[in-house]
Amino acid sequence: MTLYKNIVATSKPSTENEVRSYFQDDERIKGKRLKSFEVKFDNFGTQMDDYTNYHNVNADHYDLTAVFE
């Protein structure tokens, strides 16, 4: 099963535990193993977010794709 999520974070998620924590509320992953994940910087989302740009919170948008089995 492939799940997708757009996240706002101060640093790019790089470990399986960080990625899994973003999907912890999803009942569909209960008992499933994280097979792989991909994190891409979302430049458009980061530039268009007026809150993070105006308040300079050093947060960026990322597209997170995770494959569970």
CHARMM-style PDB file with segment names, atoms N, HN, CA, C and O in Angstrom:
ATOM      1  N   MET     1       0.848  -1.162   0.000  1.00  0.00      PROA
ATOM      2  CA  MET     1       0.000   0.000   0.000  1.00  0.00      PROA
ATOM      3  C   MET     1       0.901   1.234   0.000  1.00  0.00      PROA
ATOM      4  O   MET     1       1.841   1.333   0.788  1.00  0.00      PROA
ATOM      5  N   THR     2       0.599   2.161  -0.887  1.00  0.00      PROA
ATOM      6  HN  THR     2      -0.165   2.081  -1.527  1.00  0.00      PROA
ATOM      7  CA  THR     2       1.357   3.397  -0.998  1.00  0.00      PROA
ATOM      8  C   THR     2       0.531   4.543  -0.428  1.00  0.00      PROA
ATOM      9  O   THR     2      -0.621   4.744  -0.814  1.00  0.00      PROA
ATOM     10  N   LEU     3       1.124   5.284   0.485  1.00  0.00      PROA
ATOM     11  HN  LEU     3       2.060   5.120   0.798  1.00  0.00      PROA
ATOM     12  CA  LEU     3       0.450   6.429   1.100  1.00  0.00      PROA
ATOM     13  C   LEU     3       1.240   7.693   0.787  1.00  0.00      PROA
ATOM     14  O   LEU     3       2.467   7.670   0.687  1.00  0.00      PROA
ATOM     15  N   TYR     4       0.516   8.786   0.635  1.00  0.00      PROA
ATOM     16  HN  TYR     4      -0.480   8.805   0.716  1.00  0.00      PROA
ATOM     17  CA  TYR     4       1.113  10.072   0.296  1.00  0.00      PROA
ATOM     18  C   TYR     4       0.667  11.107   1.311  1.00  0.00      PROA
ATOM     19  O   TYR     4      -0.473  11.089   1.776  1.00  0.00      PROA
ATOM     20  N   LYS     5       1.576  12.009   1.650  1.00  0.00      PROA
ATOM     21  HN  LYS     5       2.502  12.024   1.273  1.00  0.00      PROA
ATOM     22  CA  LYS     5       1.228  13.081   2.575  1.00  0.00      PROA
ATOM     23  C   LYS     5       2.121  14.288   2.287  1.00  0.00      PROA
ATOM     24  O   LYS     5       3.309  14.145   1.998  1.00  0.00      PROA
ATOM     25  N   ASN     6       1.530  15.471   2.370  1.00  0.00      PROA
ATOM     26  HN  ASN     6       0.565  15.588   2.604  1.00  0.00      PROA
ATOM     27  CA  ASN     6       2.294  16.711   2.273  1.00  0.00      PROA
ATOM     28  C   ASN     6       2.497  17.196   3.697  1.00  0.00      PROA
ATOM     29  O   ASN     6       1.532  17.392   4.435  1.00  0.00      PROA
ATOM     30  N   ILE     7       3.760  17.392   4.086  1.00  0.00      PROA
ATOM     31  HN  ILE     7       4.545  17.233   3.487  1.00  0.00      PROA
ATOM     32  CA  ILE     7       4.056  17.771   5.465  1.00  0.00      PROA
ATOM     33  C   ILE     7       4.811  19.083   5.503  1.00  0.00      PROA
ATOM     34  O   ILE     7       5.417  19.498   4.515  1.00  0.00      PROA
ATOM     35  N   VAL     8       4.768  19.727   6.651  1.00  0.00      PROA
ATOM     36  HN  VAL     8       4.276  19.390   7.453  1.00  0.00      PROA
ATOM     37  CA  VAL     8       5.549  20.934   6.918  1.00  0.00      PROA
ATOM     38  C   VAL     8       6.471  20.599   8.078  1.00  0.00      PROA
ATOM     39  O   VAL     8       6.014  20.233   9.161  1.00  0.00      PROA
ATOM     40  N   ALA     9       7.771  20.725   7.846  1.00  0.00      PROA
ATOM     41  HN  ALA     9       8.143  21.022   6.967  1.00  0.00      PROA
ATOM     42  CA  ALA     9       8.740  20.354   8.874  1.00  0.00      PROA
ATOM     43  C   ALA     9       9.941  21.293   8.813  1.00  0.00      PROA
ATOM     44  O   ALA     9      10.219  21.909   7.784  1.00  0.00      PROA
ATOM     45  N   THR    10      10.641  21.387   9.936  1.00  0.00      PROA
ATOM     46  HN  THR    10      10.415  20.886  10.772  1.00  0.00      PROA
ATOM     47  CA  THR    10      11.830  22.235   9.982  1.00  0.00      PROA
ATOM     48  C   THR    10      13.046  21.535   9.388  1.00  0.00      PROA
ATOM     49  O   THR    10      14.016  22.192   9.009  1.00  0.00      PROA
ATOM     50  N   SER    11      13.003  20.206   9.304  1.00  0.00      PROA
ATOM     51  HN  SER    11      12.216  19.672   9.612  1.00  0.00      PROA
ATOM     52  CA  SER    11      14.089  19.463   8.656  1.00  0.00      PROA
ATOM     53  C   SER    11      13.490  18.297   7.871  1.00  0.00      PROA
ATOM     54  O   SER    11      12.408  17.804   8.190  1.00  0.00      PROA
ATOM     55  N   LYS    12      14.205  17.876   6.856  1.00  0.00      PROA
ATOM     56  HN  LYS    12      15.084  18.277   6.597  1.00  0.00      PROA
ATOM     57  CA  LYS    12      13.734  16.805   5.988  1.00  0.00      PROA
ATOM     58  C   LYS    12      13.765  15.474   6.732  1.00  0.00      PROA
ATOM     59  O   LYS    12      14.814  15.099   7.257  1.00  0.00      PROA
ATOM     60  N   PRO    13      12.643  14.746   6.793  1.00  0.00      PROA
ATOM     61  CA  PRO    13      12.637  13.438   7.444  1.00  0.00      PROA
ATOM     62  C   PRO    13      13.580  12.488   6.708  1.00  0.00      PROA
ATOM     63  O   PRO    13      13.546  12.401   5.481  1.00  0.00      PROA
ATOM     64  N   SER    14      14.422  11.777   7.458  1.00  0.00      PROA
ATOM     65  HN  SER    14      14.450  11.848   8.455  1.00  0.00      PROA
ATOM     66  CA  SER    14      15.415  10.926   6.805  1.00  0.00      PROA
ATOM     67  C   SER    14      15.447   9.504   7.348  1.00  0.00      PROA
ATOM     68  O   SER    14      16.120   8.649   6.772  1.00  0.00      PROA
ATOM     69  N   THR    15      14.742   9.226   8.437  1.00  0.00      PROA
ATOM     70  HN  THR    15      14.196   9.920   8.905  1.00  0.00      PROA
ATOM     71  CA  THR    15      14.762   7.881   9.002  1.00  0.00      PROA
ATOM     72  C   THR    15      13.373   7.251   8.926  1.00  0.00      PROA
ATOM     73  O   THR    15      12.367   7.943   8.772  1.00  0.00      PROA
ATOM     74  N   GLU    16      13.343   5.920   9.037  1.00  0.00      PROA
ATOM     75  HN  GLU    16      14.161   5.358   9.162  1.00  0.00      PROA
ATOM     76  CA  GLU    16      12.067   5.209   8.998  1.00  0.00      PROA
ATOM     77  C   GLU    16      11.165   5.608  10.154  1.00  0.00      PROA
ATOM     78  O   GLU    16       9.951   5.712   9.978  1.00  0.00      PROA
ATOM     79  N   ASN    17      11.729   5.830  11.322  1.00  0.00      PROA
ATOM     80  HN  ASN    17      12.715   5.745  11.465  1.00  0.00      PROA
ATOM     81  CA  ASN    17      10.918   6.216  12.482  1.00  0.00      PROA
ATOM     82  C   ASN    17      10.258   7.576  12.280  1.00  0.00      PROA
ATOM     83  O   ASN    17       9.103   7.766  12.662  1.00  0.00      PROA
ATOM     84  N   GLU    18      10.976   8.518  11.689  1.00  0.00      PROA
ATOM     85  HN  GLU    18      11.914   8.363  11.379  1.00  0.00      PROA
ATOM     86  CA  GLU    18      10.392   9.834  11.421  1.00  0.00      PROA
ATOM     87  C   GLU    18       9.240   9.718  10.421  1.00  0.00      PROA
ATOM     88  O   GLU    18       8.182  10.318  10.609  1.00  0.00      PROA
ATOM     89  N   VAL    19       9.454   8.947   9.365  1.00  0.00      PROA
ATOM     90  HN  VAL    19      10.314   8.459   9.212  1.00  0.00      PROA
ATOM     91  CA  VAL    19       8.422   8.782   8.346  1.00  0.00      PROA
ATOM     92  C   VAL    19       7.208   8.078   8.926  1.00  0.00      PROA
ATOM     93  O   VAL    19       6.074   8.494   8.691  1.00  0.00      PROA
ATOM     94  N   ARG    20       7.438   7.021   9.676  1.00  0.00      PROA
ATOM     95  HN  ARG    20       8.360   6.682   9.867  1.00  0.00      PROA
ATOM     96  CA  ARG    20       6.338   6.272  10.286  1.00  0.00      PROA
ATOM     97  C   ARG    20       5.514   7.151  11.234  1.00  0.00      PROA
ATOM     98  O   ARG    20       4.300   6.977  11.336  1.00  0.00      PROA
ATOM     99  N   SER    21       6.159   8.084  11.922  1.00  0.00      PROA
ATOM    100  HN  SER    21       7.146   8.225  11.839  1.00  0.00      PROA
ATOM    101  CA  SER    21       5.449   8.946  12.870  1.00  0.00      PROA
ATOM    102  C   SER    21       4.424   9.843  12.177  1.00  0.00      PROA
ATOM    103  O   SER    21       3.422  10.213  12.789  1.00  0.00      PROA
ATOM    104  N   TYR    22       4.658  10.197  10.918  1.00  0.00      PROA
ATOM    105  HN  TYR    22       5.473   9.896  10.422  1.00  0.00      PROA
ATOM    106  CA  TYR    22       3.691  11.021  10.182  1.00  0.00      PROA
ATOM    107  C   TYR    22       2.436  10.247   9.816  1.00  0.00      PROA
ATOM    108  O   TYR    22       1.396  10.851   9.556  1.00  0.00      PROA
ATOM    109  N   PHE    23       2.515   8.909   9.791  1.00  0.00      PROA
ATOM    110  HN  PHE    23       3.360   8.418  10.002  1.00  0.00      PROA
ATOM    111  CA  PHE    23       1.367   8.079   9.430  1.00  0.00      PROA
ATOM    112  C   PHE    23       0.803   7.318  10.628  1.00  0.00      PROA
ATOM    113  O   PHE    23      -0.030   6.431  10.441  1.00  0.00      PROA
ATOM    114  N   GLN    24       1.226   7.632  11.840  1.00  0.00      PROA
ATOM    115  HN  GLN    24       1.903   8.352  11.991  1.00  0.00      PROA
ATOM    116  CA  GLN    24       0.838   6.851  13.014  1.00  0.00      PROA
ATOM    117  C   GLN    24      -0.664   6.855  13.283  1.00  0.00      PROA
ATOM    118  O   GLN    24      -1.168   5.911  13.891  1.00  0.00      PROA
ATOM    119  N   ASP    25      -1.388   7.868  12.859  1.00  0.00      PROA
ATOM    120  HN  ASP    25      -0.979   8.635  12.365  1.00  0.00      PROA
ATOM    121  CA  ASP    25      -2.831   7.933  13.104  1.00  0.00      PROA
ATOM    122  C   ASP    25      -3.647   7.160  12.065  1.00  0.00      PROA
ATOM    123  O   ASP    25      -4.864   7.035  12.206  1.00  0.00      PROA
ATOM    124  N   ASP    26      -3.003   6.652  11.044  1.00  0.00      PROA
ATOM    125  HN  ASP    26      -2.014   6.753  10.930  1.00  0.00      PROA
ATOM    126  CA  ASP    26      -3.691   5.930   9.979  1.00  0.00      PROA
ATOM    127  C   ASP    26      -3.845   4.454  10.363  1.00  0.00      PROA
ATOM    128  O   ASP    26      -2.855   3.742  10.535  1.00  0.00      PROA
ATOM    129  N   GLU    27      -5.083   4.012  10.492  1.00  0.00      PROA
ATOM    130  HN  GLU    27      -5.886   4.591  10.352  1.00  0.00      PROA
ATOM    131  CA  GLU    27      -5.369   2.635  10.904  1.00  0.00      PROA
ATOM    132  C   GLU    27      -4.900   1.605   9.878  1.00  0.00      PROA
ATOM    133  O   GLU    27      -4.691   0.443  10.226  1.00  0.00      PROA
ATOM    134  N   ARG    28      -4.736   2.008   8.637  1.00  0.00      PROA
ATOM    135  HN  ARG    28      -4.906   2.952   8.354  1.00  0.00      PROA
ATOM    136  CA  ARG    28      -4.381   1.059   7.584  1.00  0.00      PROA
ATOM    137  C   ARG    28      -2.967   0.517   7.709  1.00  0.00      PROA
ATOM    138  O   ARG    28      -2.660  -0.515   7.113  1.00  0.00      PROA
ATOM    139  N   ILE    29      -2.091   1.181   8.466  1.00  0.00      PROA
ATOM    140  HN  ILE    29      -2.341   2.020   8.949  1.00  0.00      PROA
ATOM    141  CA  ILE    29      -0.711   0.707   8.564  1.00  0.00      PROA
ATOM    142  C   ILE    29      -0.459  -0.157   9.794  1.00  0.00      PROA
ATOM    143  O   ILE    29       0.661  -0.620  10.005  1.00  0.00      PROA
ATOM    144  N   LYS    30      -1.481  -0.376  10.600  1.00  0.00      PROA
ATOM    145  HN  LYS    30      -2.392   0.001  10.428  1.00  0.00      PROA
ATOM    146  CA  LYS    30      -1.318  -1.205  11.801  1.00  0.00      PROA
ATOM    147  C   LYS    30      -0.821  -2.592  11.410  1.00  0.00      PROA
ATOM    148  O   LYS    30      -1.456  -3.272  10.603  1.00  0.00      PROA
ATOM    149  N   GLY    31       0.300  -3.013  11.969  1.00  0.00      PROA
ATOM    150  HN  GLY    31       0.816  -2.460  12.624  1.00  0.00      PROA
ATOM    151  CA  GLY    31       0.864  -4.325  11.708  1.00  0.00      PROA
ATOM    152  C   GLY    31       1.602  -4.446  10.390  1.00  0.00      PROA
ATOM    153  O   GLY    31       2.030  -5.540  10.022  1.00  0.00      PROA
ATOM    154  N   LYS    32       1.759  -3.342   9.671  1.00  0.00      PROA
ATOM    155  HN  LYS    32       1.411  -2.453   9.971  1.00  0.00      PROA
ATOM    156  CA  LYS    32       2.464  -3.385   8.391  1.00  0.00      PROA
ATOM    157  C   LYS    32       3.868  -2.814   8.554  1.00  0.00      PROA
ATOM    158  O   LYS    32       4.128  -1.984   9.426  1.00  0.00      PROA
ATOM    159  N   ARG    33       4.756  -3.281   7.698  1.00  0.00      PROA
ATOM    160  HN  ARG    33       4.545  -3.955   6.990  1.00  0.00      PROA
ATOM    161  CA  ARG    33       6.156  -2.868   7.725  1.00  0.00      PROA
ATOM    162  C   ARG    33       6.381  -1.785   6.675  1.00  0.00      PROA
ATOM    163  O   ARG    33       5.833  -1.853   5.575  1.00  0.00      PROA
ATOM    164  N   LEU    34       7.182  -0.798   7.020  1.00  0.00      PROA
ATOM    165  HN  LEU    34       7.627  -0.743   7.913  1.00  0.00      PROA
ATOM    166  CA  LEU    34       7.549   0.246   6.070  1.00  0.00      PROA
ATOM    167  C   LEU    34       8.596  -0.327   5.131  1.00  0.00      PROA
ATOM    168  O   LEU    34       9.716  -0.631   5.543  1.00  0.00      PROA
ATOM    169  N   LYS    35       8.226  -0.473   3.873  1.00  0.00      PROA
ATOM    170  HN  LYS    35       7.317  -0.226   3.538  1.00  0.00      PROA
ATOM    171  CA  LYS    35       9.118  -1.090   2.883  1.00  0.00      PROA
ATOM    172  C   LYS    35      10.094  -0.067   2.311  1.00  0.00      PROA
ATOM    173  O   LYS    35      11.291  -0.335   2.218  1.00  0.00      PROA
ATOM    174  N   SER    36       9.590   1.101   1.928  1.00  0.00      PROA
ATOM    175  HN  SER    36       8.617   1.319   2.003  1.00  0.00      PROA
ATOM    176  CA  SER    36      10.439   2.157   1.392  1.00  0.00      PROA
ATOM    177  C   SER    36       9.729   3.496   1.526  1.00  0.00      PROA
ATOM    178  O   SER    36       8.522   3.553   1.764  1.00  0.00      PROA
ATOM    179  N   PHE    37      10.486   4.561   1.373  1.00  0.00      PROA
ATOM    180  HN  PHE    37      11.466   4.515   1.181  1.00  0.00      PROA
ATOM    181  CA  PHE    37       9.900   5.900   1.419  1.00  0.00      PROA
ATOM    182  C   PHE    37      10.723   6.847   0.571  1.00  0.00      PROA
ATOM    183  O   PHE    37      11.898   6.606   0.291  1.00  0.00      PROA
ATOM    184  N   GLU    38      10.075   7.934   0.168  1.00  0.00      PROA
ATOM    185  HN  GLU    38       9.121   8.129   0.396  1.00  0.00      PROA
ATOM    186  CA  GLU    38      10.729   8.967  -0.621  1.00  0.00      PROA
ATOM    187  C   GLU    38      10.243  10.317  -0.113  1.00  0.00      PROA
ATOM    188  O   GLU    38       9.045  10.521   0.084  1.00  0.00      PROA
ATOM    189  N   VAL    39      11.172  11.231   0.095  1.00  0.00      PROA
ATOM    190  HN  VAL    39      12.145  11.066  -0.066  1.00  0.00      PROA
ATOM    191  CA  VAL    39      10.849  12.569   0.572  1.00  0.00      PROA
ATOM    192  C   VAL    39      11.386  13.568  -0.446  1.00  0.00      PROA
ATOM    193  O   VAL    39      12.580  13.588  -0.743  1.00  0.00      PROA
ATOM    194  N   LYS    40      10.485  14.399  -0.976  1.00  0.00      PROA
ATOM    195  HN  LYS    40       9.515  14.383  -0.734  1.00  0.00      PROA
ATOM    196  CA  LYS    40      10.877  15.414  -1.955  1.00  0.00      PROA
ATOM    197  C   LYS    40      10.527  16.797  -1.421  1.00  0.00      PROA
ATOM    198  O   LYS    40       9.468  16.993  -0.824  1.00  0.00      PROA
ATOM    199  N   PHE    41      11.408  17.734  -1.637  1.00  0.00      PROA
ATOM    200  HN  PHE    41      12.268  17.574  -2.122  1.00  0.00      PROA
ATOM    201  CA  PHE    41      11.172  19.131  -1.266  1.00  0.00      PROA
ATOM    202  C   PHE    41      10.098  19.708  -2.184  1.00  0.00      PROA
ATOM    203  O   PHE    41      10.189  19.582  -3.405  1.00  0.00      PROA
ATOM    204  N   ASP    42       9.078  20.342  -1.599  1.00  0.00      PROA
ATOM    205  HN  ASP    42       9.004  20.444  -0.607  1.00  0.00      PROA
ATOM    206  CA  ASP    42       7.989  20.953  -2.359  1.00  0.00      PROA
ATOM    207  C   ASP    42       8.229  22.462  -2.405  1.00  0.00      PROA
ATOM    208  O   ASP    42       7.780  23.202  -1.529  1.00  0.00      PROA
ATOM    209  N   ASN    43       8.937  22.899  -3.429  1.00  0.00      PROA
ATOM    210  HN  ASN    43       9.302  22.298  -4.140  1.00  0.00      PROA
ATOM    211  CA  ASN    43       9.305  24.302  -3.549  1.00  0.00      PROA
ATOM    212  C   ASN    43       8.074  25.186  -3.714  1.00  0.00      PROA
ATOM    213  O   ASN    43       7.998  26.252  -3.103  1.00  0.00      PROA
ATOM    214  N   PHE    44       7.106  24.762  -4.530  1.00  0.00      PROA
ATOM    215  HN  PHE    44       7.168  23.896  -5.026  1.00  0.00      PROA
ATOM    216  CA  PHE    44       5.901  25.551  -4.762  1.00  0.00      PROA
ATOM    217  C   PHE    44       5.109  25.728  -3.468  1.00  0.00      PROA
ATOM    218  O   PHE    44       4.669  26.833  -3.150  1.00  0.00      PROA
ATOM    219  N   GLY    45       4.930  24.640  -2.728  1.00  0.00      PROA
ATOM    220  HN  GLY    45       5.287  23.743  -2.987  1.00  0.00      PROA
ATOM    221  CA  GLY    45       4.203  24.715  -1.463  1.00  0.00      PROA
ATOM    222  C   GLY    45       4.894  25.598  -0.446  1.00  0.00      PROA
ATOM    223  O   GLY    45       4.240  26.323   0.305  1.00  0.00      PROA
ATOM    224  N   THR    46       6.215  25.538  -0.419  1.00  0.00      PROA
ATOM    225  HN  THR    46       6.746  24.950  -1.028  1.00  0.00      PROA
ATOM    226  CA  THR    46       6.983  26.354   0.518  1.00  0.00      PROA
ATOM    227  C   THR    46       6.865  27.832   0.179  1.00  0.00      PROA
ATOM    228  O   THR    46       6.676  28.660   1.070  1.00  0.00      PROA
ATOM    229  N   GLN    47       6.974  28.168  -1.096  1.00  0.00      PROA
ATOM    230  HN  GLN    47       7.127  27.495  -1.820  1.00  0.00      PROA
ATOM    231  CA  GLN    47       6.916  29.570  -1.514  1.00  0.00      PROA
ATOM    232  C   GLN    47       5.515  30.167  -1.379  1.00  0.00      PROA
ATOM    233  O   GLN    47       5.375  31.367  -1.145  1.00  0.00      PROA
ATOM    234  N   MET    48       4.481  29.341  -1.524  1.00  0.00      PROA
ATOM    235  HN  MET    48       4.594  28.366  -1.714  1.00  0.00      PROA
ATOM    236  CA  MET    48       3.108  29.845  -1.485  1.00  0.00      PROA
ATOM    237  C   MET    48       2.523  29.883  -0.073  1.00  0.00      PROA
ATOM    238  O   MET    48       1.432  30.422   0.113  1.00  0.00      PROA
ATOM    239  N   ASP    49       3.196  29.341   0.904  1.00  0.00      PROA
ATOM    240  HN  ASP    49       4.082  28.902   0.753  1.00  0.00      PROA
ATOM    241  CA  ASP    49       2.696  29.330   2.279  1.00  0.00      PROA
ATOM    242  C   ASP    49       3.020  30.673   2.932  1.00  0.00      PROA
ATOM    243  O   ASP    49       4.147  30.911   3.365  1.00  0.00      PROA
ATOM    244  N   ASP    50       2.030  31.530   2.994  1.00  0.00      PROA
ATOM    245  HN  ASP    50       1.115  31.337   2.641  1.00  0.00      PROA
ATOM    246  CA  ASP    50       2.235  32.876   3.534  1.00  0.00      PROA
ATOM    247  C   ASP    50       2.621  32.858   5.010  1.00  0.00      PROA
ATOM    248  O   ASP    50       3.401  33.703   5.451  1.00  0.00      PROA
ATOM    249  N   TYR    51       2.093  31.919   5.774  1.00  0.00      PROA
ATOM    250  HN  TYR    51       1.460  31.233   5.416  1.00  0.00      PROA
ATOM    251  CA  TYR    51       2.390  31.883   7.206  1.00  0.00      PROA
ATOM    252  C   TYR    51       3.869  31.616   7.468  1.00  0.00      PROA
ATOM    253  O   TYR    51       4.504  32.355   8.219  1.00  0.00      PROA
ATOM    254  N   THR    52       4.424  30.571   6.857  1.00  0.00      PROA
ATOM    255  HN  THR    52       3.908  29.971   6.246  1.00  0.00      PROA
ATOM    256  CA  THR    52       5.832  30.242   7.123  1.00  0.00      PROA
ATOM    257  C   THR    52       6.769  31.291   6.543  1.00  0.00      PROA
ATOM    258  O   THR    52       7.823  31.561   7.120  1.00  0.00      PROA
ATOM    259  N   ASN    53       6.407  31.882   5.422  1.00  0.00      PROA
ATOM    260  HN  ASN    53       5.551  31.663   4.953  1.00  0.00      PROA
ATOM    261  CA  ASN    53       7.253  32.930   4.846  1.00  0.00      PROA
ATOM    262  C   ASN    53       7.204  34.211   5.673  1.00  0.00      PROA
ATOM    263  O   ASN    53       8.244  34.824   5.914  1.00  0.00      PROA
ATOM    264  N   TYR    54       6.025  34.625   6.108  1.00  0.00      PROA
ATOM    265  HN  TYR    54       5.180  34.127   5.912  1.00  0.00      PROA
ATOM    266  CA  TYR    54       5.871  35.872   6.843  1.00  0.00      PROA
ATOM    267  C   TYR    54       6.503  35.791   8.234  1.00  0.00      PROA
ATOM    268  O   TYR    54       7.170  36.730   8.670  1.00  0.00      PROA
ATOM    269  N   HSD    55       6.295  34.675   8.927  1.00  0.00      PROA
ATOM    270  HN  HSD    55       5.754  33.913   8.573  1.00  0.00      PROA
ATOM    271  CA  HSD    55       6.794  34.540  10.292  1.00  0.00      PROA
ATOM    272  C   HSD    55       8.216  33.977  10.363  1.00  0.00      PROA
ATOM    273  O   HSD    55       8.798  33.889  11.444  1.00  0.00      PROA
ATOM    274  N   ASN    56       8.774  33.596   9.207  1.00  0.00      PROA
ATOM    275  HN  ASN    56       8.301  33.667   8.329  1.00  0.00      PROA
ATOM    276  CA  ASN    56      10.145  33.105   9.129  1.00  0.00      PROA
ATOM    277  C   ASN    56      10.414  32.017  10.169  1.00  0.00      PROA
ATOM    278  O   ASN    56      11.318  32.140  10.996  1.00  0.00      PROA
ATOM    279  N   VAL    57       9.620  30.958  10.110  1.00  0.00      PROA
ATOM    280  HN  VAL    57       8.886  30.858   9.438  1.00  0.00      PROA
ATOM    281  CA  VAL    57       9.740  29.868  11.087  1.00  0.00      PROA
ATOM    282  C   VAL    57      10.717  28.783  10.632  1.00  0.00      PROA
ATOM    283  O   VAL    57      10.857  27.760  11.302  1.00  0.00      PROA
ATOM    284  N   ASN    58      11.395  28.997   9.498  1.00  0.00      PROA
ATOM    285  HN  ASN    58      11.281  29.829   8.954  1.00  0.00      PROA
ATOM    286  CA  ASN    58      12.369  28.047   8.952  1.00  0.00      PROA
ATOM    287  C   ASN    58      11.763  26.671   8.717  1.00  0.00      PROA
ATOM    288  O   ASN    58      12.420  25.655   8.948  1.00  0.00      PROA
ATOM    289  N   ALA    59      10.520  26.630   8.262  1.00  0.00      PROA
ATOM    290  HN  ALA    59       9.987  27.455   8.075  1.00  0.00      PROA
ATOM    291  CA  ALA    59       9.853  25.371   7.947  1.00  0.00      PROA
ATOM    292  C   ALA    59       9.657  25.278   6.439  1.00  0.00      PROA
ATOM    293  O   ALA    59       9.419  26.283   5.769  1.00  0.00      PROA
ATOM    294  N   ASP    60       9.758  24.069   5.921  1.00  0.00      PROA
ATOM    295  HN  ASP    60       9.951  23.253   6.466  1.00  0.00      PROA
ATOM    296  CA  ASP    60       9.585  23.827   4.502  1.00  0.00      PROA
ATOM    297  C   ASP    60       8.517  22.762   4.294  1.00  0.00      PROA
ATOM    298  O   ASP    60       8.201  21.993   5.203  1.00  0.00      PROA
ATOM    299  N   HSD    61       7.970  22.728   3.096  1.00  0.00      PROA
ATOM    300  HN  HSD    61       8.226  23.352   2.358  1.00  0.00      PROA
ATOM    301  CA  HSD    61       6.985  21.721   2.719  1.00  0.00      PROA
ATOM    302  C   HSD    61       7.704  20.565   2.031  1.00  0.00      PROA
ATOM    303  O   HSD    61       8.625  20.769   1.241  1.00  0.00      PROA
ATOM    304  N   TYR    62       7.268  19.360   2.344  1.00  0.00      PROA
ATOM    305  HN  TYR    62       6.519  19.194   2.986  1.00  0.00      PROA
ATOM    306  CA  TYR    62       7.830  18.158   1.731  1.00  0.00      PROA
ATOM    307  C   TYR    62       6.698  17.248   1.284  1.00  0.00      PROA
ATOM    308  O   TYR    62       5.661  17.162   1.942  1.00  0.00      PROA
ATOM    309  N   ASP    63       6.905  16.565   0.156  1.00  0.00      PROA
ATOM    310  HN  ASP    63       7.747  16.634  -0.378  1.00  0.00      PROA
ATOM    311  CA  ASP    63       5.995  15.527  -0.320  1.00  0.00      PROA
ATOM    312  C   ASP    63       6.560  14.199   0.147  1.00  0.00      PROA
ATOM    313  O   ASP    63       7.679  13.831  -0.209  1.00  0.00      PROA
ATOM    314  N   LEU    64       5.789  13.488   0.939  1.00  0.00      PROA
ATOM    315  HN  LEU    64       4.880  13.787   1.228  1.00  0.00      PROA
ATOM    316  CA  LEU    64       6.227  12.239   1.535  1.00  0.00      PROA
ATOM    317  C   LEU    64       5.423  11.080   0.941  1.00  0.00      PROA
ATOM    318  O   LEU    64       4.194  11.061   1.019  1.00  0.00      PROA
ATOM    319  N   THR    65       6.122  10.124   0.354  1.00  0.00      PROA
ATOM    320  HN  THR    65       7.120  10.139   0.291  1.00  0.00      PROA
ATOM    321  CA  THR    65       5.506   8.928  -0.193  1.00  0.00      PROA
ATOM    322  C   THR    65       6.088   7.735   0.532  1.00  0.00      PROA
ATOM    323  O   THR    65       7.307   7.565   0.571  1.00  0.00      PROA
ATOM    324  N   ALA    66       5.226   6.902   1.110  1.00  0.00      PROA
ATOM    325  HN  ALA    66       4.236   7.041   1.079  1.00  0.00      PROA
ATOM    326  CA  ALA    66       5.680   5.741   1.872  1.00  0.00      PROA
ATOM    327  C   ALA    66       4.970   4.486   1.363  1.00  0.00      PROA
ATOM    328  O   ALA    66       3.774   4.504   1.072  1.00  0.00      PROA
ATOM    329  N   VAL    67       5.733   3.399   1.263  1.00  0.00      PROA
ATOM    330  HN  VAL    67       6.705   3.384   1.500  1.00  0.00      PROA
ATOM    331  CA  VAL    67       5.185   2.122   0.814  1.00  0.00      PROA
ATOM    332  C   VAL    67       5.212   1.163   2.006  1.00  0.00      PROA
ATOM    333  O   VAL    67       6.272   0.883   2.567  1.00  0.00      PROA
ATOM    334  N   PHE    68       4.039   0.666   2.382  1.00  0.00      PROA
ATOM    335  HN  PHE    68       3.178   0.893   1.927  1.00  0.00      PROA
ATOM    336  CA  PHE    68       3.910  -0.281   3.494  1.00  0.00      PROA
ATOM    337  C   PHE    68       3.494  -1.644   2.935  1.00  0.00      PROA
ATOM    338  O   PHE    68       2.780  -1.724   1.936  1.00  0.00      PROA
ATOM    339  N   GLU    69       3.955  -2.721   3.598  1.00  0.00      PROA
ATOM    340  HN  GLU    69       4.535  -2.657   4.410  1.00  0.00      PROA
ATOM    341  CA  GLU    69       3.519  -4.067   3.206  1.00  0.00      PROA
ATOM    342  C   GLU    69       3.172  -4.880   4.425  1.00  0.00      PROA
ATOM    343  OT1 GLU    69       2.784  -6.042   4.303  1.00  0.00      PROA
TER     344      GLU     69
END
